[in-house]
Amino acid sequence: MIRLGRGGRPLRIAYGRIFHEACAYSPSLTTREDFERMHRLEGAALARACSLRGSELEGYLPAAELSGFCAAARGAGDVEAIPLASSLAVPSGPLAADCFAWLLEDLIERLERAGAVDGVYLALHGSMQVEGLSEAPEAMILRRVREVVGPDTKIAVSYDLHANLSNGLIDPVDVLIGYRTNPHWDLAPTGFRAGNRLIRALRGQVRPTHAWRKLPLLLGGGQGIDFLPPMNEVFRWMKKLERDDPRVLSASLFMVHPFTSADDLGWAAHICTDGDEALAARLADELADRAWAKREVPIPTFLTPEAAIDEARQSNLRKLGPVTLVDCDDIVGAGAPGGNTHVTKALLEHARDLVSYVPVHDPEAVEALWSQPNGARVAFTLKGTPGYGMPPVEIAGATIAARTVGDSGRTLRLDVGTTHIAICERPPLPIHPKFWAALGLKARKADIIVQKNFFHYRIFYLSLSFHHVPVKTDGATSFERIKARTYDVPVYPTSDPKGWRESDPLMRRASTTAPDGARASA
Ligand SMILES: [Zn+2]
């Protein structure tokens, strides 16, 4: 077996991450501070975090893509893995232009300083967006990286399963791997697969050959969960293909994040084979056909907040634990700011007989009330995220019951009867019951808990909540906003294209983004 790289020396592979999922409907731009607060590691600190004893995404996941890549490099032997930098922020509005410039220039400088490399591995999202930039940011990152390393260095990339693929994200790349779980728990295996294929390609053991298809499809496949119908069948097929057919290096399905303002939004099927162009093309067609066939499986019906409260009130499962109201139009994990006030308003008006816990992003209210002591009676107007345009809620009498400082910044618990409102300085993601425990509340004691998350929270509420009600409230992650937009080609479900083949060549042209298009029509 050939172990060493060119000229009989170890392979040199640089690795790093720039990762963000943008929501064009959020009023909050994402800044350098958001990355520095959430996850930023450089050079030796990154290498330590990705080692066996390290913790790559401290507090979230011990091992993610870059740890997986480093494991592949260690396993292969004779590979020098060179840490660049790793940056990740919570999904939110597009990146501020200066924030992206900082991330990109820093990565490029580090890559230049690394000297000659045989390969580069980058963990990217694929649905980033930058203020004022009409190109997909990942395409720009890859173009710049290619300029530095030249045509002979191989580039491997992994993308989030919600990436919006385009030529700019594919053409500069030799190895391309996507997550294969939704919700995503396979970050480390994804990085491992990318590293493994990159190293084999560099040693001349495989010759990655791509084919991909783009589908005029924004929403479909039920909830899009990889292990539940209807998508489980497609994901099982892809895994089997990669496991059982040595000619197939990877099979990836990208079920696009539909909340950016890219004109060419759509699902994509990607296949990489070992030098077999015809096979890659045939399997990409088949993967696209399989995904397209699932488009009409509906997502669960979303209720109005009032109807959801009624359903919770009548639920037999409420005796066993709180009913979860999922605020689907204000999903913080998909980039919404978390300051939608509709559900809070409905709870105050229609659920005073129930014990309910609701988080709301409202930095101005936190600032105004923070100096008041616990136990104080206060009157204030809940406005939600600045610039979000949510209905103001007049609260004539609330008691400041508790406070904490955590992931959501300064957070105050305000009690209005049995309605417990957590107002947060930063977008709240209370997927774990400890969010409420920090405010002196037991999750088990609630009738209703409001989540700003589609699915992850269920892991922590498995033995606590047995009834989950999706609620529709008109926020940044509302499907109505997606349906109200116009796109380059007719897409499902805003239109009803007969198939994907006709629009595929049009959609695969280089991606452009109307930087403020979605915002203007939102
Ligand atoms: Zn995703």
Residues whose N, C-alpha, C, O or C-beta is under 5 A from the ligand:
A	BS01	ZN	D160 L161 H162
